[in-house]
Amino acid sequence: MLSGSAFLRVVVLLVVAAGLAGIIQLYWSPAPVETDPEPVVITAEPSRPVRRAEPVPAPVQPSPAPVQPAPPPQAQAISPVAPPPPAAPAPAAPAPLTFEPSIAAGEDDVASASDNAGPRAMAIVDLNSASVADLNGLKGGGMIGRAIVQKRPYTSVDQLLSKRVLSRGTYERIKDQVTVR
């Protein structure tokens, strides 16, 4: 914290700075721009003090845009019989479809086709008799085969949750792919 004399010095310094800023602002204002080129003549009577008149700027009026007259309407010849309407063109025949089978499908094409395929018949896997590899191959399950095999036997698919073998999210993803016989 500042002592009393240091605080007083800071306050005086701020007051002086504010006063100097006000004086600078007063004298640093830009000079008014004269818009009227005519000189202002001031006459004064001896009894009155002389007052300086400021020129009044003329109001700025926008210049009107040139208006072009509309072209005169041209007279059209009126024929007693109207010409017949043009005939509609006949629809074009569709182009024949061609199919060019690919020469050789690579492994990447087969893998992407199986990933992009729509719903298909999935093999239902029995929880009590399936191998670890079959259970790990369930879509959306991940590596769950060993955990399922360790908790066998199952009487219903719901026991995957009640025996705490799978999380609810994993169970929801694979429940339609498994069964108990």
C-alpha positions as CSV (number, residue, x, y, z in Angstrom):
1,M,0.0,0.0,0.0
2,L,1.2,3.5,-0.6
3,S,2.0,5.9,2.2
4,G,0.2,9.2,2.6
5,S,2.8,11.3,0.9
6,A,3.2,8.8,-2.0
7,F,-0.5,8.6,-2.5
8,L,-0.8,12.5,-2.6
9,R,2.0,12.6,-5.2
10,V,0.2,10.1,-7.4
11,V,-3.1,12.0,-7.1
12,V,-1.4,15.3,-8.0
13,L,0.3,13.7,-11.0
14,L,-3.1,12.3,-12.3
15,V,-4.7,15.7,-11.9
16,V,-1.9,17.5,-13.8
17,A,-2.0,14.8,-16.6
18,A,-5.8,15.2,-17.0
19,G,-5.4,19.0,-17.2
20,L,-2.7,18.8,-19.8
21,A,-4.8,16.3,-21.8
22,G,-7.8,18.8,-21.8
23,I,-5.6,21.7,-22.9
24,I,-4.1,19.7,-25.7
25,Q,-7.5,18.5,-26.9
26,L,-8.8,22.1,-26.8
27,Y,-5.9,23.5,-29.0
28,W,-5.4,20.5,-31.2
29,S,-8.9,20.5,-32.7
30,P,-8.8,20.7,-36.5
31,A,-9.5,24.0,-38.2
32,P,-12.9,24.4,-39.7
33,V,-13.0,23.9,-43.4
34,E,-14.5,26.8,-45.3
35,T,-17.0,25.7,-47.9
36,D,-18.2,29.1,-49.1
37,P,-15.5,30.9,-51.2
38,E,-17.1,34.3,-50.8
39,P,-15.4,36.5,-48.2
40,V,-17.4,37.5,-45.1
41,V,-17.6,41.2,-44.6
42,I,-18.4,42.4,-41.1
43,T,-19.4,45.9,-40.3
44,A,-19.7,47.1,-36.8
45,E,-21.2,50.1,-35.1
46,P,-19.0,51.7,-32.4
47,S,-21.5,51.0,-29.7
48,R,-21.7,47.2,-30.3
49,P,-18.8,44.8,-30.1
50,V,-17.7,43.1,-33.3
51,R,-18.9,39.6,-33.8
52,R,-17.4,37.3,-36.2
53,A,-20.0,35.5,-38.5
54,E,-19.4,32.0,-39.4
55,P,-20.2,31.0,-43.0
56,V,-23.2,28.6,-43.3
57,P,-22.5,25.7,-45.5
58,A,-24.9,25.3,-48.5
59,P,-27.2,22.3,-48.3
60,V,-26.0,19.5,-50.4
61,Q,-28.5,18.4,-52.9
62,P,-28.1,15.1,-54.7
63,S,-27.8,15.5,-58.5
64,P,-30.8,13.9,-60.1
65,A,-30.1,10.8,-62.2
66,P,-30.7,11.3,-65.9
67,V,-34.1,10.0,-66.9
68,Q,-34.2,8.3,-70.2
69,P,-37.6,8.4,-71.9
70,A,-39.3,5.1,-72.6
71,P,-39.2,4.0,-76.2
72,P,-42.5,4.5,-78.0
73,P,-44.5,1.4,-78.4
74,Q,-44.3,-0.1,-81.8
75,A,-47.4,-0.9,-83.6
76,Q,-47.9,-4.6,-84.3
77,A,-49.7,-5.8,-87.3
78,I,-52.8,-7.7,-86.3
79,S,-53.5,-10.6,-88.5
80,P,-57.1,-12.0,-88.7
81,V,-55.9,-15.6,-88.4
82,A,-53.4,-16.7,-85.7
83,P,-50.6,-19.1,-86.8
84,P,-51.0,-22.7,-85.6
85,P,-49.0,-23.6,-82.5
86,P,-45.7,-25.5,-83.1
87,A,-45.9,-29.2,-82.8
88,A,-44.5,-30.8,-79.6
89,P,-41.4,-32.9,-80.3
90,A,-41.7,-36.6,-80.0
91,P,-40.1,-38.1,-76.8
92,A,-36.8,-39.7,-77.5
93,A,-36.3,-43.4,-77.0
94,P,-34.3,-44.4,-73.9
95,A,-30.8,-45.4,-74.4
96,P,-30.2,-49.2,-73.9
97,L,-28.5,-50.1,-70.7
98,T,-25.2,-51.9,-70.9
99,F,-23.5,-53.9,-68.2
100,E,-19.7,-54.5,-68.1
101,P,-18.7,-56.9,-65.4
102,S,-15.3,-56.3,-63.8
103,I,-12.5,-58.6,-64.8
104,A,-11.2,-59.5,-61.4
105,A,-12.5,-58.5,-58.0
106,G,-9.7,-57.9,-55.5
107,E,-9.9,-58.8,-51.8
108,D,-10.4,-55.2,-50.9
109,D,-13.5,-55.0,-53.2
110,V,-14.9,-58.1,-51.5
111,A,-14.3,-56.8,-48.0
112,S,-15.8,-53.4,-48.8
113,A,-18.8,-55.0,-50.4
114,S,-19.5,-57.1,-47.3
115,D,-19.2,-54.0,-45.1
116,N,-21.5,-52.0,-47.3
117,A,-24.1,-54.7,-47.8
118,G,-27.5,-54.2,-46.4
119,P,-29.3,-56.5,-44.0
120,R,-28.7,-60.2,-44.8
121,A,-29.4,-63.5,-43.2
122,M,-27.0,-64.0,-40.4
123,A,-26.0,-67.3,-38.9
124,I,-27.4,-67.6,-35.4
125,V,-24.8,-68.8,-33.0
126,D,-25.6,-71.1,-30.0
127,L,-24.0,-69.8,-26.8
128,N,-23.5,-73.3,-25.3
129,S,-22.0,-75.0,-28.3
130,A,-20.2,-72.3,-30.4
131,S,-16.4,-72.0,-30.5
132,V,-14.5,-69.0,-29.2
133,A,-13.7,-68.0,-32.8
134,D,-17.4,-68.1,-33.7
135,L,-18.4,-66.0,-30.7
136,N,-15.5,-63.5,-31.5
137,G,-16.9,-63.2,-35.0
138,L,-20.2,-61.8,-33.9
139,K,-20.8,-58.4,-35.4
140,G,-20.4,-55.6,-32.8
141,G,-19.2,-57.9,-30.1
142,G,-15.4,-57.7,-30.3
143,M,-13.4,-60.3,-28.4
144,I,-16.1,-61.7,-26.2
145,G,-15.7,-65.4,-27.0
146,R,-13.5,-66.4,-24.0
147,A,-15.8,-64.6,-21.5
148,I,-18.9,-66.3,-22.8
149,V,-17.3,-69.8,-22.9
150,Q,-16.0,-69.4,-19.2
151,K,-19.6,-68.8,-17.9
152,R,-21.3,-71.7,-19.6
153,P,-24.0,-73.2,-19.5
154,Y,-26.8,-70.7,-20.3
155,T,-30.5,-71.3,-20.2
156,S,-31.4,-68.0,-22.0
157,V,-29.7,-65.2,-23.9
158,D,-30.6,-62.8,-21.0
159,Q,-28.1,-64.6,-18.8
160,L,-25.3,-62.8,-20.6
161,L,-26.4,-59.8,-18.5
162,S,-27.5,-61.5,-15.3
163,K,-24.1,-63.4,-15.1
164,R,-22.3,-60.1,-15.9
165,V,-20.6,-61.6,-18.9
166,L,-21.3,-58.6,-21.2
167,S,-22.1,-54.9,-20.8
168,R,-25.6,-53.8,-21.8
169,G,-24.3,-52.0,-24.9
170,T,-22.5,-55.1,-26.2
171,Y,-25.5,-57.3,-25.4
172,E,-27.8,-55.0,-27.4
173,R,-25.5,-55.3,-30.4
174,I,-25.3,-59.1,-30.4
175,K,-28.6,-60.3,-28.9
176,D,-30.1,-60.9,-32.3
177,Q,-27.2,-63.0,-33.4
178,V,-27.2,-65.5,-30.6
179,T,-29.5,-68.2,-29.2
180,V,-29.6,-70.9,-26.6
181,R,-30.7,-74.4,-27.6
